[in-house]
């Protein structure tokens, strides 16, 4: 892959959760390109294996359920056996679920056939919170334990939803706000141990999870896409490659060694625009 600049990560052993997905698979490729040994953790082993095979010898696919601590510990054991102790963690597992999403942007009482706030399923809410926050909590507990003695680097994946909640997705918005707050908490907690903790907050990127929300079946943009682009000063969706420069900056201890507790928006100006 083409990366914007080269950094030396040959001393890094990286564990990436959600590594079979669109964003974190590209993160894995970029970090490996810079010399890191990369473990791709995902509950979808086949997706992670495909990416690892494309990367080559510096990559290892590991099946991991990030909501089960025993599974995380087993995954860690595989990584340590193959590459040594992990000193770099990317908490990329996350996402939304239709059970925790409303049909309407704002409340319209007595409108039949619409899934409103009161119709949201408790199981959906718990699933979204677990997928985003609980997974990051448990994975960090397991992998950061070795970093406490040697130092390390943790990068979480936040979202524009952490800055301003989007309509229809209350659980996901709240969960990502929690990720940003958790990032800051961890940064303070681990600072004496030489562990830096930061987050990247992507703006709007087209992924497998949100494609149906952004484009109709015939490929035309949805009304939601129109609203997103109207609120994005650069008037376009981001490309995954737009995140790589930020990733490599945070990954390089020489470039960002005094940076911890930050949440970096990569959003085409969305978080800065008031709409006026």
Secondary structure, 3 states (H helix, E strand, C coil): CCCCCCCCCCCCEEEEECCCCHHHHHHHHHHHHCCCEEEEEECCHHHHHHHHHHHCCCEEEEECCCCCHHHHHHHHHHHHHHHCCCCEEEECCCCCCHHHCCCCCCCCCCCCCCCCHHHCCHHHHHHHHHHHHHHHHHHHHHHHHHHHHHCEEEEEECCHHHCCCCCCCHHHHHHHHHHHHHHHHHHHHHHHHCEEEEEEEECCECCCCCHHHHECCCCCECHHHHHHHHCCCCCCCECCHHHHHHHHHHHCHHHHCCCCCCEEEECCCHHHCCCC
